[in-house]
Amino acid sequence: MKFVSILLTMFQRLHGERSASGVYHILRGKRSGQTLQDIENYQLKPFYALFPALSAADFQQYITTMLKDGLIQTEDQLVFVTNKGHNQLPNEKWRFNGWEYRGKEREFIKRLALTVQTISQLQSGETMFTPIQKEIHIQQFVKEFIRSQRETNQLATLLLQEMESMLNEAALSDVQCTILMYRLTGHRKTACTWDQLADGLALPVETIQLYFLESLHIVLDFIGQSEDLPLLTSLSAGCKVEIYLTQSAERTRKLFQQGFSIHQIASLRQLKLSTIEDHIIEMAANNQYFPFRQFISEEQIEKVWRQIDKLQTKRLRLLKEQSPELSYFELRLIIMHGRRVESK
């Protein structure tokens, strides 16, 4: 598993219809209407907000290297995967779930690691030690978690049982189980560094880190579906997204539910109409019961999807040329609707 493999997979799914910056925005978790539309239309939700701290410089370095290696090529800023790139597409099935966690999986592992360290130290009679996590909010969370539980030895036994259940039943690979366990610190036992794990497993550091990130998504999914892991459920509290809309889009949603039109909402909120339209796209991407028919008709949906099938593209500019009577907003909703209609 390599970061380049993730990029190749994303570019391949985008079919040469987006620039490199479009992929960068997805990986960072940008909340624009265009980005949300892209992850929905091109099945890219697993990669959304996978690397919220990814710098533009680091990302560009990967793109430059991929261009130099002949894995991708650009035309009018659009990125295409070359034949060489297609040959290097990974066969493995990605099990990331960026859409649901958006970087919060790192909160979970910090809490778990500090909890394991604290319990281990307390069991050994050590009440003074240097915590491996420096963030105050993580320390406070763990302190309150441990205080709310029972006697330390019993807590240790129960947490160990839950972790064994998680590792055995969450469909992790042996490598991922190893990485997870060796990243934990105990009494007189320091967690392995990335370099130490790479040497021990004979894998690149980048691969180790990606396996680790994927494993966090896998175990969080497993914990969320389990009813008999109360301790791990508590440690994972708040890590899964519960409100998918931005604050501004949520305010628009409430007005929309009250029956206001998008023009009225724009006036009431003193925002541009295009901003409200972005909010509507965000709502459509997050609500399977979104009332598309308030904005687009069955005939319009059928016409545009016939053109999508014929042209084999979802690029708005090309679709607009075929249906000039439709606005870009209407076209975006039709694509978001996703109903394919066979050409008659």
N, C-alpha and C positions, 0 to 999 in steps of 0.2 A: 504494500500500500504506500503510495507516494502522493504528495500534493499535486504533482503534475498529472497524475492519473485522475484526480478529482476534477481538475481543470479540463482535461480532455473529455471527460464524461459530460460535463456541463456544456462545453462548446458543441459537442456532438448533438446533445438534445436540443440545442438552440438552432441547429440547422443553418448556421451562417446568417442568422437574422438579427444578431445583436453584436455590439462592440465588446471589447474587453472590459470596459468600464461597467457595462451591464452586469457582467459576472462578478466584478469586484463589489458592486452594490449589494448583490445577493449574498455574497459571503460575509459582508459586514452587517447585513440585516437592515438595510435602508427601508424606510416605511413609505416610500413614494408609491403613487398609483401604478407607475410603469413597472417598478420592481415587483410589486405584489401581483400584478397581472402576469408578469413573466414566470414567476415561480408556479403559478396556477396553470398557465397554458403549456408550459414545457416540462412539467413534472419535476420541479427543482426544489420542492419543499424540504427534502432531507438536508439540503445544503444551505438553507437559509440561516443567516446569522451564525454560521459554523465557526467563523473567526472574526468576532466583533472588534478585535484589537489589531487586525491585519493592517499594516501600513501600506500606503499607496506605493512607496518606494520598493518595499519587499515584493509586493504583487507585480509591479512593473518588471522587476528583475526576472521573475518567473516567465513572464510573457516574452521578454527579450530572449531568454534562453530557449524557449520553445520555438520561437521564430528562427533562431540561429540553427537549431537542431532539425528544422524542417517538419515539426509536428503540426504546426498551424501556419496559416498564411492570412493576410488581411487584404481586403479590397473595399475601398471607401469606408475604412475604419471597421468594417464588419469582419468577424473572425470565422475562418473556415478550417475544419480539421482536414489535413492532407491525408493521402493514402498511407503514408508512413505513420501518421498519427492514429489513423483507424487501426492499423496493425498493432498499435501499442495500447489500445483501449483495454482496460482491465476486465477479466472474466468474472471476478468476484462480485457478489451482490452487496452493495452498500447497505449498512444498517444504521446510518446516521439518522437522527431525528431533530435536526436543527430547528425546524418550525415550532416544535413544542417547547424547546428549552432555551434557545437563543443566548447561550453563554452561561445560563444559570446552573448548568451541570457542574461547573467549576465550584460553585458555592457548595454543592452537595459533597464533593470529594474533600473540600477543605474542612467542612464540618465533621465528616466521617473520620478523616485523618487525625484531627485534633481530639476527637472523642476517644479514638483508639489509644492515642498517646496518653491522654489524661487518665483513662481507666488503668492502663498498664502501669503508669507511675504510681497511682494511688494504691494499687494492689501490692506494689513493692515497698510501700511505706514512704514514698517520696511525695511530699506536698509542695516542694519548691523545685521547679524545673523551668527550662526555657521552652515556651510553646512554639511549635513549628509554624503556626499561623500567626502573623503579626496583626492582621486586621482586627480592630476592636470589636466590630459587629460579629465577626466569626467567634471570637473568644466569648463574647457575651451570650451568644446563642448556645454554645456548647456548655457554658457554665449553668445556664438556666435549664438546659436539657438534662444534665446530670443531676442537678438538684431536684428535678421533678420525678426522678426515677427512684428505684429502691436501693437497697444496700449494694455497695460496689461490686462485691464478688458475684452476687446474683445478676447484676446488670451485665457484668462481663460475660457470664455464661450465656445469658439470653442473647446478647448481641452477637456472640460468636456463633450461636446456633442459626441466627437469622442470616449472617454473612455466609455461612456454609451452604445454607439453602439457596441463597442468591447465586453463589458461584457455581453450584451444582445444577441448578435448574433454569438459569437465565440464558442458556444457549450461547455462552461465551466460549471462545476457542481456548485451548490450553495456554496459548501465548498470552491472551488477554487476561486470563486468570492470574498468570504469573506476574504480569505487569502491575495489575491492580494490587496484589498482595505485597509486592516488593516496593511499592510506593508508600507503604504505611510505616510509621515509626512507633516503636515500643520502648520499654525500659531497657536502656543500654543496647538498643537496636535501632540503628539509623536507616531511614529509607534509602534505597538505591537511587543514585543520580541517573539521569537519562543516559549518560555515557557508560555508566556501569551496566545498565540494563542492555544497552546496545552491544557491549562486549560479551556479556553473558549469553545473549540470545543470538548473537551473530547477525544482527539486523541494524540498518541505519537508524540513527536517532530520530529522524523525521518519521520513519515507519512506526517506531515505538510510540511516538507521541500521537500519531493518528489512530493506532490501535487503542490507545488509552482513551482518547476522546470518544471513539465509537463505543467502547465498552461502557462508558458512563451513560450514554444514551440507552444502551441495551438494558443495563441494570435498573435505570430509572423507569423505563417502560415496564420492566418486570415488577418492580416495587409498586408501581401505580395500579397494576392489575391484580396484585396479591392482597388477600384479606388477613393473612396471618404473619405479617411482618411489621408490627406496630412500632418498633424502635427505628427501623430504617425508614418507615413512612414518616415518622416525626422528623428525622434528619433530612428528609427530602422535601419538607414542607415549603411551598412557595417556589419551587424550582421549575415547575411546569406552568406554562403560560395559562392564565385563566381568562384574562381580558385581552383579546387579540387586537382590538382597535386602539389607535392612538387616542390620546385625550381629546384632541380636536375632532377627530372622526366620530368619537362617541357622542360629543355634543351635537354634531350634525345628525347622527342616528336618532337621538331622542326627538329632535325637531321633526325629522322625517316621519317618525312613528306617530307624531301628533297630527300629521296630515299636511304639513307645509311642503310646497314644491321646492325644487332645488333653487329656483330663482328667488323665491321668498326667503329661503334659508340664507342664501348669499347676502341678501339685503339685511336681514335681521342680524347676521353675524358680522356684517361689514367686511366680507371676504370676497375675493374674486370668484366668479362662477367656476373657473377651472379648478380652483381649490376644492370647492364643494363637489365637483365631479370626481376628483381624486378620492374624496371621502366615500362617495357612492361606490367607486370601484373597490375600495378597501372593504366596504361592507359586503359587496357581492362575493369577494374572495373568501370571506369568513362566515358566510351564512348560506347553508345549503337550501334554505327556504326563501332566499331573496326574491322579491317580486319583480322579476325582469320585465314582465308584460306591462308594467307601468311606464316603461321607457322604450321598449322595442316590440314590434309585432312578430307574429309567427312567420308572416311572409318575408319580412326583412331578415329574420334569422335563416330561413331556408335559402334565400338568395345569396347571402354572404357566404354561407357554408358551402354552397355549390361552387362559389369562386375559390374558396380556400382549397377545396378538393381538386379543382381544376388547375390552379396555379401552384399548388403545393407550397403555400406560404401563408404566414399570418402577419406579414409586414403591413402596417396600417397604411403607409403611403400607396402601396400597390393596390390594396383593397379599396382605398378611397377613389382611385382612378376608375375602378369598376362600378362603384356606387357613390357617385358624387353628391347624391341627394342626402346621404347619411353623414352625420357629424362624426368626428373622431371619437367622441364620447360614446355615441351609439355603436360604433364599430368595436370599441373596446369591450362594451357590455356583451355584444354578440359573441365575440371570441371567448369572453369569460363564461358565457352561457354554455359553450362547448357542445352544442347539439349538432352532430353531423347529419346532413340530409343527402341522400343519394341523388345524383343528377338524374333528371328525368329525360 
